[in-house]
Amino acid sequence: MEESTIWWLLAGGAVVAELLTGTFYLLMMAVGLVAGAIAAHAGVSTSAQLLSAAVVGTAGVGACHLFRRHRPAGQPAASNRDVNLDIGESVQVDAWNADGTAQVRYRGAQWTVMLRPGNEPSPGTHRVAEVIGNRLLVDRA
């Protein structure tokens, strides 16, 4: 079997493993294995193929690591408007219960509403800040 075929099989195996695990780092390693396959097609020695695969794979993994490290952390899904379109919507609270909750009609259903810490319970318009299960966590609008 040709050396380039072995490199291509290894690269394909790394891509399959990446698809099964969702690890972007494996995809960068697959790119390094492709570099080894291209070096094999160029006819360079086995040590040069290994070196090119190692250098390209390591550079890809390092670049991926640096990119993720300098990227700001995302919001939790419960309070992220990109994930939950209820965040930022308004609800009308008529009265608060003694336990700090209220019942509101929102999107055609009855919802339990809780105030976020630091807010005083008062009737009126409130803005949804977070969705926790089937409860809306709100701030005064």
Backbone as CSV, one residue per row, in Angstrom:
resi,resn,N_x,N_y,N_z,CA_x,CA_y,CA_z,C_x,C_y,C_z
1,MET,0.847,-1.173,0.000,0.000,0.000,0.000,0.893,1.236,0.000
2,GLU,0.503,2.218,-0.783,1.255,3.468,-0.876,1.198,4.231,0.447
3,GLU,2.266,4.984,0.728,2.299,5.791,1.949,1.191,6.845,1.950
4,SER,0.930,7.434,0.782,-0.098,8.474,0.714,-1.479,7.904,1.045
5,THR,-1.742,6.664,0.671,-3.025,6.035,0.979,-3.199,5.881,2.488
6,ILE,-2.124,5.515,3.156,-2.185,5.377,4.620,-2.488,6.732,5.251
7,TRP,-1.840,7.788,4.761,-2.102,9.133,5.290,-3.560,9.535,5.073
8,TRP,-4.089,9.254,3.868,-5.479,9.613,3.578,-6.449,8.822,4.451
9,LEU,-6.158,7.554,4.698,-7.013,6.750,5.572,-6.990,7.283,7.010
10,LEU,-5.802,7.657,7.479,-5.691,8.239,8.821,-6.451,9.562,8.919
11,ALA,-6.348,10.390,7.872,-7.066,11.666,7.859,-8.574,11.426,7.866
12,GLY,-9.034,10.473,7.083,-10.463,10.137,7.066,-10.925,9.609,8.410
13,GLY,-10.104,8.789,9.062,-10.441,8.292,10.399,-10.529,9.416,11.418
14,ALA,-9.630,10.398,11.302,-9.677,11.547,12.227,-10.935,12.379,11.993
15,VAL,-11.341,12.527,10.735,-12.564,13.276,10.440,-13.777,12.539,10.995
16,VAL,-13.823,11.231,10.842,-14.940,10.443,11.389,-14.971,10.569,12.910
17,ALA,-13.818,10.473,13.542,-13.759,10.615,15.003,-14.220,12.007,15.427
18,GLU,-13.874,13.027,14.652,-14.314,14.389,14.961,-15.825,14.509,14.834
19,LEU,-16.396,13.889,13.818,-17.849,13.931,13.645,-18.572,13.216,14.778
20,LEU,-17.981,12.166,15.310,-18.605,11.416,16.398,-18.480,12.133,17.739
21,THR,-17.396,12.882,17.941,-17.166,13.507,19.241,-17.444,15.006,19.249
22,GLY,-17.420,15.663,18.099,-17.631,17.098,18.048,-16.442,17.909,18.518
23,THR,-15.271,17.324,18.525,-14.058,18.011,18.960,-13.380,18.638,17.755
24,PHE,-13.316,19.958,17.736,-12.726,20.661,16.605,-11.234,20.392,16.507
25,TYR,-10.603,20.044,17.629,-9.166,19.781,17.627,-8.827,18.583,16.730
26,LEU,-9.696,17.587,16.687,-9.444,16.435,15.821,-9.469,16.827,14.349
27,LEU,-10.286,17.808,14.020,-10.324,18.279,12.640,-8.992,18.932,12.269
28,MET,-8.391,19.644,13.212,-7.086,20.255,12.962,-6.012,19.171,12.808
29,MET,-6.140,18.100,13.570,-5.200,16.993,13.421,-5.391,16.321,12.054
30,ALA,-6.628,16.250,11.580,-6.885,15.691,10.250,-6.221,16.548,9.177
31,VAL,-6.228,17.859,9.360,-5.551,18.745,8.412,-4.046,18.444,8.414
32,GLY,-3.485,18.173,9.580,-2.082,17.777,9.644,-1.819,16.464,8.920
33,LEU,-2.734,15.522,9.056,-2.582,14.246,8.342,-2.694,14.437,6.834
34,VAL,-3.532,15.367,6.403,-3.625,15.683,4.972,-2.299,16.272,4.496
35,ALA,-1.654,17.085,5.327,-0.337,17.620,4.965,0.667,16.484,4.789
36,GLY,0.567,15.472,5.642,1.430,14.293,5.481,1.140,13.567,4.180
37,ALA,-0.140,13.472,3.800,-0.504,12.816,2.538,0.023,13.598,1.344
38,ILE,-0.065,14.906,1.405,0.442,15.729,0.304,1.956,15.599,0.206
39,ALA,2.616,15.527,1.347,4.070,15.324,1.331,4.414,13.960,0.744
40,ALA,3.589,12.950,1.026,3.832,11.619,0.447,3.635,11.647,-1.061
41,HIS,2.630,12.394,-1.532,2.423,12.524,-2.979,3.593,13.253,-3.637
42,ALA,4.223,14.162,-2.882,5.370,14.899,-3.421,6.627,14.041,-3.479
43,GLY,6.587,12.882,-2.797,7.709,11.961,-2.861,8.813,12.229,-1.858
44,VAL,8.532,12.982,-0.804,9.558,13.242,0.195,9.701,12.026,1.115
45,SER,10.720,12.043,1.948,10.997,10.895,2.817,9.927,10.765,3.901
46,THR,9.903,9.596,4.534,8.921,9.328,5.582,9.104,10.276,6.756
47,SER,10.337,10.578,7.102,10.564,11.502,8.219,10.065,12.906,7.879
48,ALA,10.209,13.338,6.643,9.702,14.652,6.224,8.174,14.656,6.216
49,GLN,7.560,13.524,5.856,6.096,13.421,5.898,5.600,13.553,7.338
50,LEU,6.263,12.826,8.241,5.891,12.901,9.656,6.081,14.306,10.204
51,LEU,7.172,14.941,9.823,7.453,16.289,10.291,6.405,17.276,9.778
52,SER,6.051,17.184,8.498,5.051,18.113,7.952,3.688,17.883,8.610
53,ALA,3.299,16.629,8.837,2.030,16.338,9.506,2.036,16.873,10.932
54,ALA,3.143,16.702,11.635,3.234,17.168,13.019,3.202,18.686,13.107
55,VAL,3.935,19.351,12.219,3.997,20.815,12.262,2.626,21.414,11.928
56,VAL,1.999,20.949,10.854,0.704,21.503,10.442,-0.378,21.167,11.475
57,GLY,-0.404,19.934,11.971,-1.393,19.547,12.980,-1.231,20.319,14.278
58,THR,0.007,20.465,14.729,0.265,21.212,15.961,-0.081,22.678,15.789
59,ALA,0.242,23.258,14.642,-0.097,24.666,14.389,-1.611,24.856,14.372
60,GLY,-2.327,23.927,13.766,-3.790,24.019,13.736,-4.398,23.914,15.120
61,VAL,-3.937,22.956,15.908,-4.449,22.793,17.270,-4.105,24.014,18.116
62,GLY,-2.871,24.527,17.973,-2.472,25.724,18.717,-3.306,26.934,18.341
63,ALA,-3.559,27.124,17.053,-4.378,28.254,16.602,-5.808,28.113,17.117
64,CYS,-6.347,26.907,17.081,-7.694,26.670,17.594,-7.758,26.965,19.089
65,HIS,-6.763,26.531,19.824,-6.722,26.772,21.270,-6.644,28.266,21.581
66,LEU,-5.784,28.985,20.872,-5.661,30.426,21.098,-6.945,31.158,20.741
67,PHE,-7.593,30.753,19.666,-8.848,31.386,19.254,-9.923,31.197,20.320
68,ARG,-10.056,29.986,20.835,-11.070,29.720,21.860,-10.739,30.403,23.178
69,ARG,-9.471,30.542,23.477,-9.065,31.151,24.741,-9.344,32.652,24.766
70,HIS,-9.185,33.313,23.628,-9.394,34.750,23.560,-10.827,35.127,23.213
71,ARG,-11.658,34.163,22.980,-13.058,34.413,22.656,-13.839,34.598,23.949
72,PRO,-14.716,35.601,24.029,-15.472,35.786,25.268,-16.429,34.632,25.512
73,ALA,-16.623,34.338,26.793,-17.525,33.248,27.155,-18.956,33.642,26.810
74,GLY,-19.722,32.696,26.312,-21.101,32.953,25.945,-22.012,32.979,27.164
75,GLN,-23.159,33.582,26.992,-24.147,33.616,28.060,-24.757,32.232,28.232
76,PRO,-25.259,31.946,29.439,-25.997,30.694,29.616,-27.252,30.703,28.740
77,ALA,-27.682,29.543,28.303,-28.831,29.447,27.405,-30.092,30.028,28.025
78,ALA,-30.239,29.958,29.345,-31.455,30.441,29.994,-31.619,31.947,29.865
79,SER,-30.516,32.693,29.680,-30.614,34.146,29.576,-30.046,34.682,28.266
80,ASN,-29.874,33.823,27.267,-29.305,34.217,25.986,-30.421,34.425,24.969
81,ARG,-30.556,35.634,24.459,-31.608,35.969,23.485,-31.432,35.184,22.187
82,ASP,-30.213,34.802,21.839,-29.981,34.030,20.627,-30.557,32.619,20.739
83,VAL,-30.673,32.100,21.946,-31.174,30.749,22.169,-32.658,30.771,22.507
84,ASN,-33.056,31.733,23.334,-34.419,31.796,23.835,-35.023,33.146,23.461
85,LEU,-35.980,33.146,22.552,-36.551,34.395,22.058,-37.479,35.071,23.050
86,ASP,-37.764,34.437,24.188,-38.587,35.068,25.213,-37.814,36.149,25.971
87,ILE,-36.500,36.076,25.973,-35.685,37.045,26.706,-35.904,38.428,26.093
88,GLY,-36.214,39.392,26.967,-36.431,40.759,26.511,-37.882,41.088,26.218
89,GLU,-38.755,40.099,26.206,-40.173,40.345,25.954,-40.842,40.917,27.195
90,SER,-41.951,41.597,27.018,-42.664,42.234,28.124,-43.857,41.400,28.563
91,VAL,-44.104,41.400,29.876,-45.288,40.756,30.452,-45.938,41.753,31.410
92,GLN,-47.233,41.654,31.543,-47.986,42.532,32.433,-48.335,41.753,33.703
93,VAL,-47.810,42.219,34.847,-48.093,41.594,36.137,-49.148,42.440,36.835
94,ASP,-50.287,41.828,37.148,-51.371,42.553,37.818,-51.191,42.574,39.334
95,ALA,-50.768,41.456,39.911,-50.597,41.382,41.365,-49.570,40.311,41.695
96,TRP,-48.827,40.539,42.791,-47.810,39.601,43.251,-48.358,38.799,44.430
97,ASN,-48.000,37.529,44.506,-48.366,36.673,45.634,-47.409,36.933,46.791
98,ALA,-47.775,36.444,47.967,-46.943,36.636,49.159,-45.589,35.942,49.033
99,ASP,-45.523,34.852,48.252,-44.254,34.124,48.105,-43.334,34.725,47.046
100,GLY,-43.692,35.878,46.492,-42.832,36.546,45.513,-43.039,36.085,44.094
101,THR,-44.098,35.345,43.821,-44.398,34.905,42.467,-45.683,35.562,42.001
102,ALA,-45.934,35.464,40.714,-47.175,35.974,40.137,-47.550,35.069,38.969
103,GLN,-48.799,35.117,38.584,-49.282,34.372,37.422,-49.601,35.370,36.327
104,VAL,-49.063,35.137,35.131,-49.332,36.010,33.989,-49.740,35.168,32.789
105,ARG,-50.444,35.792,31.895,-50.796,35.150,30.627,-49.786,35.643,29.603
106,TYR,-49.055,34.710,29.019,-48.001,35.055,28.064,-47.972,33.987,26.983
107,ARG,-47.992,34.389,25.736,-48.001,33.481,24.583,-49.145,32.480,24.657
108,GLY,-50.292,32.912,25.146,-51.474,32.060,25.166,-51.491,31.018,26.260
109,ALA,-50.603,31.146,27.243,-50.551,30.171,28.335,-50.321,30.899,29.652
110,GLN,-50.605,30.210,30.738,-50.387,30.739,32.078,-48.946,30.442,32.494
111,TRP,-48.215,31.460,32.945,-46.822,31.319,33.351,-46.661,31.799,34.787
112,THR,-45.729,31.191,35.490,-45.346,31.670,36.810,-44.178,32.629,36.635
113,VAL,-44.281,33.800,37.280,-43.265,34.835,37.151,-42.609,35.040,38.506
114,MET,-41.279,35.192,38.510,-40.514,35.505,39.721,-39.677,36.742,39.435
115,LEU,-39.467,37.561,40.455,-38.614,38.741,40.314,-37.147,38.370,40.491
116,ARG,-36.288,39.009,39.713,-34.858,38.838,39.951,-34.490,39.581,41.215
117,PRO,-33.454,39.133,41.919,-33.030,39.823,43.142,-32.738,41.300,42.871
118,GLY,-33.114,42.130,43.834,-32.883,43.561,43.704,-34.084,44.325,43.187
119,ASN,-35.150,43.637,42.821,-36.370,44.276,42.340,-37.449,44.179,43.400
120,GLU,-38.241,45.225,43.512,-39.367,45.236,44.440,-40.622,44.750,43.717
121,PRO,-41.432,43.911,44.365,-42.661,43.454,43.712,-43.678,44.588,43.590
122,SER,-43.958,44.987,42.374,-44.972,46.002,42.118,-45.675,45.651,40.814
123,PRO,-46.974,45.896,40.737,-47.699,45.580,39.508,-47.219,46.465,38.358
124,GLY,-47.395,45.975,37.163,-47.018,46.746,35.983,-46.298,45.899,34.955
125,THR,-45.647,46.580,34.048,-44.936,45.905,32.961,-43.559,45.473,33.438
126,HIS,-43.241,44.238,33.132,-41.929,43.672,33.478,-41.313,43.065,32.227
127,ARG,-39.992,42.989,32.204,-39.267,42.433,31.071,-38.642,41.095,31.466
128,VAL,-38.799,40.092,30.614,-38.259,38.754,30.869,-36.736,38.809,30.767
129,ALA,-36.060,38.395,31.845,-34.598,38.392,31.875,-34.027,36.990,31.702
130,GLU,-34.799,35.989,32.123,-34.301,34.611,32.085,-35.495,33.662,32.142
131,VAL,-35.338,32.501,31.519,-36.359,31.462,31.587,-35.745,30.280,32.314
132,ILE,-36.367,29.906,33.441,-35.885,28.781,34.235,-37.007,27.746,34.264
133,GLY,-36.833,26.720,33.453,-37.872,25.692,33.353,-39.145,26.302,32.789
134,ASN,-40.213,26.281,33.602,-41.472,26.877,33.153,-41.781,28.165,33.925
135,ARG,-40.735,28.813,34.423,-40.890,30.075,35.145,-40.123,31.172,34.410
136,LEU,-40.708,32.370,34.473,-40.051,33.535,33.876,-39.444,34.363,35.004
137,LEU,-38.184,34.682,34.874,-37.498,35.561,35.823,-37.505,36.947,35.211
138,VAL,-38.092,37.940,35.900,-38.333,39.237,35.289,-37.678,40.378,36.058
139,ASP,-37.474,41.490,35.356,-37.034,42.765,35.931,-38.147,43.781,35.660
140,ARG,-38.224,44.794,36.492,-39.184,45.883,36.275,-38.788,46.616,35.002
141,ALA,-39.749,46.873,34.131,-39.460,47.550,32.846,-39.402,49.052,33.039
